[in-house]
Amino acid sequence: MNIEEEAQQPIFKISLLAISLFIMLPGIIGPALPLMEKIFSEIPKVQVELLTTIPNFGEIFGLLLNPWPVRKIGPKRVILLGLGLGGIVGSLPIFINNF
């Protein structure tokens, strides 16, 4: 299958959108930080601002480790695995808070 055919697949489009959204999240949260700091006044300002910093560390860590799994299982599977793990880890607070 060539790249033009793969780009037309729905899973490719969904993966590309998910990666783009993940990269943009810190910038999207940024304008809301002053309001969040005001609402959560008992939490130090630095901890609230970490919401925009910590995802960047994850991106750097992922970029450094990415070549190894790509060589082993391929780029498409790495992306799908990352999206799956992100969904699982992202939904953990919901399950933890409901028990």
C-alpha positions as CSV (number, residue, x, y, z in Angstrom):
1,M,0.0,0.0,0.0
2,N,1.5,3.4,-0.9
3,I,1.3,6.6,1.1
4,E,-1.6,8.0,-0.8
5,E,-3.8,5.0,-0.1
6,E,-2.7,4.9,3.6
7,A,-3.5,8.6,4.0
8,Q,-7.1,7.9,3.0
9,Q,-7.6,5.3,5.7
10,P,-9.8,6.5,8.6
11,I,-7.4,5.2,11.2
12,F,-4.6,7.3,9.7
13,K,-6.7,10.5,9.9
14,I,-7.8,9.8,13.4
15,S,-4.2,9.1,14.5
16,L,-3.0,12.3,12.9
17,L,-5.7,14.3,14.5
18,A,-5.0,12.8,17.9
19,I,-1.2,13.5,17.6
20,S,-2.0,17.1,16.6
21,L,-4.3,17.6,19.6
22,F,-1.8,16.1,22.0
23,I,0.9,18.5,20.8
24,M,-1.5,21.5,21.1
25,L,-2.9,20.8,24.6
26,P,-0.4,22.9,26.6
27,G,-1.0,25.9,24.3
28,I,-4.8,25.5,24.7
29,I,-4.7,25.4,28.5
30,G,-2.3,28.4,28.7
31,P,-4.9,31.2,28.5
32,A,-7.0,29.5,31.2
33,L,-4.1,29.5,33.8
34,P,-4.9,32.8,35.5
35,L,-8.5,31.7,36.1
36,M,-7.4,28.3,37.3
37,E,-4.9,30.0,39.7
38,K,-7.7,32.1,41.0
39,I,-10.1,29.2,41.5
40,F,-7.5,26.9,43.1
41,S,-5.9,29.6,45.3
42,E,-4.9,27.1,47.9
43,I,-2.6,25.4,45.4
44,P,0.7,27.1,44.7
45,K,0.9,29.0,41.4
46,V,3.9,27.0,40.3
47,Q,2.0,23.7,40.5
48,V,-0.9,25.1,38.4
49,E,1.6,26.3,35.8
50,L,3.1,22.8,35.6
51,L,0.0,21.9,33.6
52,T,1.6,23.5,30.6
53,T,5.2,22.2,31.3
54,I,4.8,18.6,32.1
55,P,3.4,17.5,28.7
56,N,6.4,19.0,27.0
57,F,8.7,16.7,29.1
58,G,6.6,13.7,28.0
59,E,7.0,14.7,24.4
60,I,10.8,15.0,24.7
61,F,11.0,11.7,26.5
62,G,8.8,10.1,23.8
63,L,11.0,11.5,21.0
64,L,14.1,10.2,22.6
65,L,12.7,6.6,23.0
66,N,10.7,6.6,19.7
67,P,13.3,5.1,17.3
68,W,13.6,1.8,19.2
69,P,9.9,0.7,19.1
70,V,9.6,2.1,15.5
71,R,12.3,-0.2,14.3
72,K,10.8,-3.2,16.2
73,I,7.1,-2.9,15.5
74,G,6.7,-0.2,12.9
75,P,5.5,3.5,13.0
76,K,1.8,2.8,12.6
77,R,1.7,0.3,15.5
78,V,3.7,2.7,17.7
79,I,1.2,5.5,17.1
80,L,-1.8,3.2,17.8
81,L,-0.1,1.9,20.9
82,G,0.6,5.4,22.1
83,L,-3.0,6.5,21.5
84,G,-4.3,3.5,23.3
85,L,-2.0,4.0,26.3
86,G,-2.8,7.7,26.4
87,G,-6.5,6.9,26.5
88,I,-6.0,4.4,29.3
89,V,-3.8,6.6,31.4
90,G,-6.0,9.7,30.7
91,S,-9.1,7.9,32.0
92,L,-7.5,6.5,35.2
93,P,-8.5,9.6,37.3
94,I,-12.2,9.0,36.4
95,F,-12.1,5.4,37.7
96,I,-10.0,6.2,40.7
97,N,-12.2,9.1,41.9
98,N,-15.4,6.9,41.5
99,F,-14.2,4.2,43.9
